Amino acid sequence: MFERGFKSWCENTAIQIRKDLKLAAIDPLSARDLAASLTIPLWTPSDVGGLSAEATTTLHAEQTGWSALTISHSGRDAIIFNPAHSTRRQSTDIMHELAHLLMRHDPAKMIFSSGQDAVLRTYDKKQEDEADWLSGCLLLPRPALLTIVSAHANTETALERYGVSQTLFNYRMNVTGVRRQVRSQKH
């Protein structure tokens, strides 16, 4: 699935970014703080000029099927996120977009039909999978997971501290094998 060394690179990148921001390897890393340090503006649809009131209202709805996207113009990037989603979901969505930028992924292309009534966009599964993996590492790096499990921390407390969803937390616990590692160290 991933190229050899990619997962290690992601974990190391998550730790290095924390060092650069004067954080410990186990400290939470806010997606909003990372965006600010990278000078990437975070916008809601209301912040985007030229949208009709109807479009803005639609984009602020929770059930619209979109989470976040990155726009680029004249060499500058900005992330637009869905403010109707929970704060934890926003964190994951924003970090996913930041991961694309950190890996310098090629942006998706928009393709408009001749009548302008249909829009298609390109989708690169490899890039999406890579951004998912890196964003998970940025939000919940392996050292943080080891600390949570070793300390028998309350899951809800950990979710609140790191600003992540139960789904992401469980996923990272499963794919890193942290629980298994801590159990084997005790025997």
C-alpha positions in Angstrom: 0.0 0.0 0.0 2.5 2.6 1.1 6.1 2.9 -0.1 8.7 1.4 2.2 9.6 3.8 5.0 6.5 6.0 4.6 4.9 5.2 7.9 8.2 5.8 9.8 8.6 9.1 7.9 5.1 10.2 9.0 5.8 9.3 12.7 9.1 11.1 12.5 7.5 14.1 10.8 4.9 14.3 13.5 7.6 14.4 16.2 9.8 16.9 14.3 6.9 19.3 13.8 6.3 19.1 17.6 9.9 19.9 18.2 9.8 22.8 15.8 6.8 24.1 17.7 8.5 23.6 21.1 6.2 20.7 22.0 7.1 17.3 23.5 6.5 14.2 21.4 3.5 13.3 23.5 1.9 16.8 23.5 -1.3 17.4 21.6 -0.9 19.3 18.3 -3.8 21.4 17.4 -4.6 21.5 13.6 -5.4 25.2 14.0 -2.1 25.9 15.7 -0.2 24.0 13.0 -2.1 25.9 10.3 -1.2 29.2 12.0 2.5 28.2 12.2 2.4 27.4 8.5 0.5 30.6 7.8 -2.3 28.7 6.2 -5.6 30.6 6.7 -8.6 28.6 7.8 -11.9 29.7 6.4 -15.5 28.7 6.6 -17.7 29.2 3.6 -18.8 32.6 5.0 -15.2 33.8 4.7 -15.2 33.1 1.0 -16.2 36.0 -1.1 -18.5 35.7 -4.1 -20.7 32.9 -2.8 -24.4 33.4 -2.9 -26.3 33.4 0.3 -28.0 30.1 -0.8 -24.6 28.5 -1.5 -23.2 29.7 1.9 -26.2 28.3 3.7 -25.9 25.0 1.9 -22.2 24.7 2.7 -22.8 25.4 6.4 -25.2 22.4 6.6 -23.9 19.3 8.4 -25.3 16.9 5.8 -23.8 18.4 2.7 -21.2 15.7 2.1 -18.1 17.8 2.4 -15.6 18.3 5.2 -12.7 20.4 4.1 -10.8 21.4 1.0 -7.7 23.4 0.2 -7.7 26.1 -2.4 -4.6 27.6 -4.0 -4.4 30.9 -5.8 -1.3 32.9 -6.8 1.0 30.6 -4.7 -1.0 30.9 -1.5 -3.1 28.2 0.1 -6.1 28.4 2.3 -8.2 25.6 3.9 -12.0 25.9 3.9 -13.7 23.7 6.4 -17.3 22.8 7.2 -18.2 24.6 10.5 -21.3 22.4 11.0 -19.1 19.4 11.9 -18.0 18.8 15.5 -14.8 20.4 16.7 -13.1 17.0 16.7 -14.2 16.3 13.2 -13.0 19.7 12.1 -9.6 19.0 13.6 -9.3 15.8 11.7 -10.5 17.4 8.4 -8.1 20.4 8.7 -5.2 18.2 9.6 -5.9 16.0 6.6 -5.7 19.1 4.4 -2.5 20.2 6.1 -1.0 16.7 5.5 -1.7 17.2 1.7 0.2 20.5 1.9 3.1 19.1 4.0 3.5 16.3 1.4 3.2 18.7 -1.5 0.5 16.6 -3.1 -0.8 17.7 -6.5 -4.2 19.4 -5.9 -7.3 17.8 -7.3 -8.6 19.3 -10.6 -12.1 20.6 -11.1 -13.7 19.7 -14.4 -16.8 21.6 -15.4 -19.4 20.4 -17.9 -20.0 22.6 -20.9 -23.4 23.7 -19.5 -21.8 24.3 -16.0 -24.5 22.2 -14.4 -22.2 19.3 -13.4 -18.7 19.4 -11.8 -16.3 16.5 -11.5 -13.1 16.5 -9.6 -10.1 14.2 -9.9 -9.4 11.8 -7.0 -6.0 10.3 -6.2 -6.5 7.4 -3.8 -2.8 7.1 -3.0 -2.6 10.8 -2.0 -5.8 10.5 0.1 -4.5 7.4 1.9 -1.1 9.2 2.5 -2.9 12.3 3.9 -5.1 10.1 6.1 -2.0 8.3 7.6 0.1 11.5 8.1 -2.9 13.4 9.7 -3.4 10.5 12.1 0.3 10.6 13.1 0.2 14.4 13.5 -2.9 14.2 15.8 -2.0 11.0 17.7 1.7 10.1 17.3 2.9 6.8 18.5 4.7 8.2 21.7 1.4 9.8 22.8 -0.5 6.5 22.2 2.1 4.6 24.3 1.8 7.1 27.1 -2.0 6.9 27.1 -2.0 3.1 27.2 0.9 2.9 29.7 -0.8 5.4 32.1 -4.2 3.6 31.7 -5.6 7.0 30.8 -9.3 7.4 30.5 -10.2 7.2 26.8 -12.6 10.2 26.9 -9.9 12.3 28.7 -7.5 11.3 25.9 -10.0 12.2 23.2 -10.6 15.6 24.8 -6.9 16.3 25.3 -6.0 15.4 21.7 -9.2 16.8 20.2 -9.9 13.6 18.2 -12.8 11.4 17.6 -13.3 7.9 19.1 -13.0 6.5 15.5 -9.6 8.1 14.9 -8.4 7.1 18.3 -9.4 3.4 17.9 -8.0 3.4 14.4 -4.6 4.7 15.5 -4.5 2.3 18.5 -5.2 -0.7 16.1 -2.8 0.2 13.3 0.1 1.0 15.6 -0.2 -2.1 17.7 0.4 0.0 20.8 -1.9 -2.0 23.1 -0.2 -5.3 22.1 3.2 -3.7 22.6 2.4 -2.5 26.1 0.8 -5.9 27.0 3.9 -7.8 25.8 6.3 -5.5 27.8 4.4 -6.3 31.0 4.8 -10.1 30.6 
